[in-house]
Amino acid sequence: MNLRAEILKEHSKAQCNKIVQWVGADQKRFDELFGLFLHDESRVVQRAAWPVSYCVEAQPALIKKHWKAMTGYLDKPNLHDAVKRNSVRMMQYIEIPEQFHGEVMNRCFAYLESPGETIAVKVFSMSVLANLARTYPEIKAELILLIEDQFPHQTAGFKSRAKKVLKQLDKT
């Protein structure tokens, strides 16, 4: 499969699933996809983000050797929403290596605090932070404060996730 050509061919759920199936649990194929995600032109990067997140959700071990590149990439200025959304989305489903907890927390707090950030990135950041609060209970108060501060002015999607996250934090 010419992966880059397939990514450019069409941007659909079916195409995403086709790429995810092609990658499967194959580290070399995932590395190729991840390479496009990090280093190609803007449109390829945006489109590769979706299958990258689904591959990692299905096979978390695939991202293991790429954590440093992933966290560094999220610090790039003017990152496309698709890249942020899919990167943070996958982090809510997997165990983040301890050495990256601080970077991921800082990035997710920044996303959640940012008035211009998309709702999807905010809600996925909330979930990632709630998961990390199990290990770092000292972040709970700040997370709760941020959620409660934004709650009255946010969308139904934000409010729905916020209620679930607040409930989860209450149990930890």
C-alpha positions in Angstrom: 0.0 0.0 0.0 1.2 3.5 -0.8 0.2 4.9 2.5 0.7 8.6 1.6 -1.5 8.2 -1.5 -4.2 6.4 0.5 -4.2 9.2 3.1 -4.6 11.8 0.3 -7.1 9.7 -1.6 -10.0 10.6 0.7 -10.8 11.7 4.2 -13.5 9.5 5.5 -14.2 7.1 8.3 -14.0 4.2 5.9 -10.6 5.3 4.7 -9.4 5.8 8.2 -10.6 2.2 9.1 -8.8 0.8 6.0 -5.5 2.4 7.1 -6.0 1.2 10.7 -6.7 -2.3 9.5 -3.6 -2.2 7.2 -1.4 -1.1 10.1 -2.9 -3.6 12.6 -0.3 -4.5 15.2 2.6 -4.0 12.7 5.2 -1.6 14.3 6.9 -0.9 10.9 3.6 0.1 9.3 2.7 2.3 12.3 6.1 3.9 12.2 5.5 4.8 8.5 2.1 6.3 9.4 3.6 8.1 12.4 6.4 9.5 10.2 3.8 11.0 7.8 1.9 12.4 10.9 5.1 14.2 12.1 6.9 15.2 9.0 4.7 15.6 5.9 2.8 18.5 4.4 0.0 20.0 6.4 -2.9 18.1 4.7 -1.2 14.7 5.1 -0.4 15.4 8.7 -4.0 16.4 9.4 -5.4 13.3 7.7 -2.8 10.9 9.3 -3.8 12.1 12.8 -7.1 10.3 12.7 -5.7 6.8 11.9 -2.8 7.3 14.2 -5.2 7.8 17.1 -7.3 4.8 16.2 -4.2 2.6 15.8 -2.9 3.6 19.2 -6.3 3.1 20.8 -6.4 -0.5 19.4 -2.7 -1.2 19.9 -1.3 1.0 22.6 2.2 -0.5 22.4 2.7 1.0 18.9 3.2 4.5 20.3 5.7 3.4 23.0 8.8 4.5 21.1 7.2 7.7 19.8 6.2 9.4 23.1 9.1 11.9 23.0 8.4 12.9 19.4 4.6 13.1 20.2 5.0 15.3 23.2 7.5 17.5 21.5 5.2 17.8 18.5 2.3 19.0 20.6 4.5 22.0 21.7 4.7 23.3 18.1 3.0 26.6 17.6 -0.1 26.9 15.3 -0.7 23.1 15.4 -3.8 22.1 13.4 -6.9 21.2 15.5 -7.0 17.7 13.9 -3.5 17.0 15.2 -4.3 18.2 18.8 -7.7 16.6 18.8 -6.6 13.2 17.8 -3.4 13.2 19.8 -5.2 14.1 23.1 -8.1 11.9 22.2 -5.8 8.8 22.1 -4.1 9.8 25.3 -7.4 9.4 27.2 -7.5 5.7 26.4 -3.9 4.6 27.1 -1.4 4.6 29.9 1.0 7.5 29.5 4.6 6.7 30.4 5.5 8.4 33.7 8.4 10.4 32.3 5.9 12.3 30.1 3.2 12.9 32.7 4.4 16.5 33.4 4.6 17.5 29.8 1.2 16.0 29.1 -0.4 17.6 32.1 1.0 21.0 31.2 -0.2 20.7 27.6 -3.7 19.5 28.6 -4.0 22.3 31.2 -3.0 24.8 28.6 -5.6 23.4 26.1 -8.3 23.4 28.8 -7.5 27.0 29.9 -7.3 28.4 26.3 -10.4 30.4 25.4 -9.7 29.8 21.7 -9.3 26.0 21.9 -11.9 23.7 20.3 -14.4 21.9 22.5 -13.1 18.5 21.4 -9.5 19.3 22.5 -10.8 20.7 25.8 -13.0 17.7 26.6 -10.3 15.2 25.7 -7.8 17.2 27.8 -10.3 17.0 30.7 -10.3 13.2 30.5 -6.6 12.9 30.2 -6.1 15.1 33.3 -8.8 13.2 35.2 -6.9 10.0 34.5 -3.6 11.5 35.6 -5.3 12.8 38.8 -5.4 9.2 40.0 -1.6 9.3 40.2 -1.4 13.1 41.1 -4.3 13.9 43.3 -2.8 17.4 43.8 -4.0 18.4 40.4 -7.7 17.7 41.2 -8.4 21.1 42.8 -7.0 23.0 39.8 -8.9 20.8 37.3 -12.2 21.1 39.2 -11.7 24.9 39.4 -11.1 25.2 35.6 -14.1 23.0 34.7 -16.4 24.9 37.1 -15.2 28.2 35.9 -15.9 27.4 32.2 -19.1 25.3 32.8 -21.7 28.0 32.6 -20.5 29.4 29.3 -19.8 26.2 27.4 -21.5 23.9 25.0 -23.6 20.9 25.8 -20.7 18.6 24.8 -18.4 20.3 27.2 -21.0 20.2 30.0 -21.7 16.5 29.4 -18.0 15.5 29.6 -17.4 17.9 32.5 -20.2 16.2 34.6 -18.6 12.8 33.9 -15.1 14.1 34.8 -16.3 15.8 38.0 -18.0 12.5 39.0 -14.8 10.6 38.2 -12.7 13.1 40.3 -15.1 12.7 43.2 -14.4 9.0 43.3 -10.6 9.4 43.3 
